[in-house]
């Protein structure tokens, strides 16, 4: 198993800790401010010994400024030296495989040996936007071909189409044709069993979206491990789960922040996506019984509270799932609250301050 996959456990954390960044845009803020917060967050994560920092792909969501992960990752690479950077993930059916190979070959050239290519098959948006992205009548068009798209992308990354193949004379640049070098390891991401099983069969590392599909976490990880076949990349399964967290000095303040994310998800699921609401908006919002049930369920999947309470929740979750790595995300209004939360969790696990 390569060091690119398995991270180092630091402090008293049970497994390596990482960050999933949604580049959240809160009401009253801007994309410029949110991207600046992402730079602060990745530098904090690197300084405190988090293993990797991933950026998710979303489209047509005013509260999320991460429509172009490769562009953001290039910017983050310029502000870091050690931490692994990657997509969590790129939605492969939205793109031509050659384009993704070129983008991540460029990232690998900019930050050699510390780039991850995480791939998903969901659109990362609503059906109409997916159809616009995929130039298709149906948003599902393309997703059913994911295994073939993945195989094509892998061949572009390795520059090994067989003789006689229509693409055998096409090269992803930067890439292996320019000389021996490493290339980003491919990860599969998912929130159900499809990608879990495919990752296992291909011997790839797997990342599960526990932060919005907590009920499916253990079944998906079980399927991944049962399906796993050793590969040139991994000799044993390696599973990351993304976890919604928010730590604050005061538990009531942590809940106040978390409610902003719950209201944002309610608005998104109701077809009313917008900027991340403020805590004051979340507190003043008059919910119906059905909306209350949704928000309570959403909040129930977030590990929030004091740093010690969040640490206890993370420890328990890791024991229950057997996850090899925990990837923390804080989808709330305030960039300051996100930064503070990750710092407090690092303190709770006694993660050391590393040299710049």
N, C-alpha and C positions, 0 to 999 in steps of 0.2 A: 504493500500500500504506500503510495507516494506521500511525501510531506505536503504536497499541494492539496491533498484531501484531508488527511488527519491533522488536526491542529494540536497545539500544546495546551494542556490544562494548567491554568495559573491560579495562584492563591488557593482558596479553599473551594473553588467551583468543582462540581462533580465531573463536568465535561467541558470542552472548549466553549466559549461564549462568542457570539457574533451579532451583527446588526443587520436588520432589514429596514431600508430607508424608503419611505413612500413620498418623500419630498412634499409633505403636507403644506397646503396654503390655507391659512386661517383668515376669516373675515377681518378686514382692516389691514391685512398684510399684502404681500405681493410675491410673485414667483422669484423675483430677484432676491428678496429677503429669505425665502425658503431655501433657495439654492446656496445662499451664504451660510445658512444654518447647517446644511448638509456638509459643507466644508468643515465647519466647527465640529460637527458630530464625528466625521471620519477621523479627524485629527485627535479628538478625545479617545475614540475607539483604539486608534493605533497606540496612543500614549499609554493607555491602560491595559494593553495586551489582548484586546479582542482579536479573534482569528481572522475574520473576514467582514466586509461591508458590502452588502448587495443592494441594488436598486431595482425596483419593480417597474414593469411597463404597463401603463394605463393610458387610456385615450378618452377625450371629450368629458373629462371630469374636472370641473373648475377647482376642486379642493386638492388636486394631486398634480404636481408639476413634473412628473417623470414619464412623459410620453416618449422620450429618446434616451434610453439607458446608456447606449454607447457614448453619446455626447457627454452626458453627466459623468460617466466613469473616466473619460479622458481628463475632465476637469479635476476630478478627485485624485487621479493619479499624479497630477502636477503638484498636489499639496501633500503627498504622502511618500513614504519610502519603503515601508515594510508590510503593511496590512494587505491581505488579499482583497481584490476588488472584483465584483462580478454582477451578473444580471440575475435578478430573482423574481421574474425572469424575463427573457425575451420570448414573446409569443410567436413561435416559429411560423404558424400558418399565415401570419400577417406579412411575411417577408419572403423574398427569394432567398434560398439557402446560400447562394453565392454572395449576396450582399452581406449576410451575417458573417460568413467566413472572412470576408474582407474587413468588416468592421472590427471583429475580434482579433484578426491577425494584426491589425493596426494597433489595437490596445495592447496586445502581447509585445509588440515592438516598442511601445511607449513605456510599458511596465513589465519587463521580462520576468517570467516565472511567478507572477502573482495575480493572474487574471483567471476568473472562472466564467464559463459559459453555461448559465442555467437556462433551460428551455421549458416552455409550457405550450399547451395546445389550445387553451382558452383564448377568447379574443381580447380580454382585458378591458372590456367596454360593453356597451349595449349592442343589440343586433343591427341597428341601422348603421352605426359607426363601424362595426365589424365588416359589414357589406361594403362600405366605402373603402376601408383599408384593403380588403381582399379583392376589390373589383369584381365582386360576385353577387349574384341575385340572392343567395342565402348566406347568412353569417356562419352556417355550419360547413359551407363549402371550403374545403382545404383541411379542416380539422381531421376528417376521416383518413386523410392521406399522411397523417403525421409520421408513422413509421418510415414511409418512403422518403418524406422530406428530411427526416433525421439521418437516414442512410446517405442521402445525397450531400447533406451538409458535412457529415463526417468525412466523406471522400474528398470534398473540397478542402477541408482542414488538413487532411493527410496528403493531399495531392496524389491520389492513387487510383484514379479511374482506370479501368483496364483498357488495353489497346483495343481499338474498334468502338469504344463507347463514344457517343456523340460529344461528350464533354472531356474526352481524354487530352485534348490540346488546350483546354482552358485552365488557367491557374488563378487561385485566389492570392492576391498580392496585397500586403506582405504575406509570405507563406514559404513552405518548404522548398519551392523551386529556386529560391534565392540563396539557399544554403541550409545546412542542418541547424535546427533550432527546436525549442519546445513549442507546444501549442496549448491553448487553454483546455483544461479538462472539461468534458461535457457532463453536465448534471441534468437529470430530469426532475421537474417540479410537478406537483399535482395536489388535488384535493379530493381524489377518489381513487378507485382501484386500478384504472387503466394505466396511468403512468407508473404506478407502483410496480405492477407486474412487468411492464416493458423494461423499466430500469433494472429489475432483478434479472430478467432473461438476458439483457445485454451486459450485465456486470458493471453497471454505472452507479455512481452515488445518487441518492434520492433525497429530495427535500419536500416535506409535506406541510401544507398550509394549515397548521393547527389553529392559527389565529382567527380563521373564519370557518373552519370545518372541523371543530374539535370532536364531534361525535364519530367521525370517520378515522381518527388518527390511528388508534390501535389496530383496527382491521386492515387499514392500508399498510402499516408497517409490518404486520404479520404476513400479508400477501407478498410484500417486497422481499422479506427474508426467506419465505418459503420458495419463491421463484428464483432466487439469486443463483447465478452461475458465475464462477470466477472468470475474470478477464485480464487482459494485459494491464488494466488500470487498477483493478481491485481484486484481492484474493478473498475478501470477506465483505459482507454488506456494510454500508456506511450510510446512516440516516440522520438527517437534520430535521428538526421541526421548528417552524417559526411560531413564536409565542407573543401574544399581545401583553405588554407589561406597562405599568406606570407606578413608579415609586416616588413618594414625597415624604417630607419630614412628618407631615400630619396626614392620617388616613382619610379624614374627611376631605382634605384638599385633593388627595389622589382620586377619590371618587368624583369630585367635582370636575376634574379634568377629563376623566374617562367618559363622563356623560356627553361630552362634546363629540367624541367619536361615535358613541351609540346613536346620537341624533343624526349625525352625518350619514351613517349607514341606513337609518330609517328613511331619510330623505332620498338616498340613492335607490334603495329597493322600491320606493314609492314612485320612481320616475322623476324625482325632483333634485337631481344632484346640484350641489352648490359649493361655495367656499365652506371650510370647516367652521361650524358655529362657535361663538364664544361661550365660555361657561355661563355667562349671564343669560344668553339666549337659551341654552339647554335647561337652565333652572326655571325659566319663565314659560317654556313650551308646555302647552296644555295637551296632554296625550289622551287618546282614547284607550279603552281597555285592551284592544288588539295591539295598538302601538306600544302600550306599556309592557305587554307580554314580550314583544319583539325586543324592546330595549333591555328588559331585564335579562333575557336570554343572552343578548350580546355582551352586556356587562359581566354576566356570569362566566364568560369565557376569557375574561381579562384577569390577569394576576396583578392586582393593584393593592396599595396600602403603604405602610412604612417599609423601609428597606429590608428589615428582618422578615416582615410578612411576605414580601415578594420573594425573598430568598427561599423561605420555607416552601412556598408554592412551587417554585421552579425545581427545587430538590425533589419534591413529591412527584411532579410531572415527569421528571427525568427517570425516576425509579419505576413509575407505572408504564412508561412507554419504552424504556431502554434506549432512548435517543442517544446517538453518539455525539451530538452537538446541539446546543440551544441557540436559536437566532431570535434576538429580541427586537420587537417593533413597538413603537409608541405613537399611535395614530390619534393625536389630540391637537387642540387648537394652537397651543403655545409652543413655539420653538424653544423657548427658555425652559419650559416644563419637560420637553423631550430630552434636552441636554442634561438637565438636572437629574432626571430619572436614571439615565444610563450611568451617570457618575455615581449616584447613590448605590446602584446595584453593584457597580465595580467595588465600591467601598465595602459593601456588605460581604462580598466574597474575598475581600482583602487582596484584590488584584494590585500588583505593584505599579508604581509610576515608572515607566521606562524612559530611557534617555531619548531626547528628540533626535 
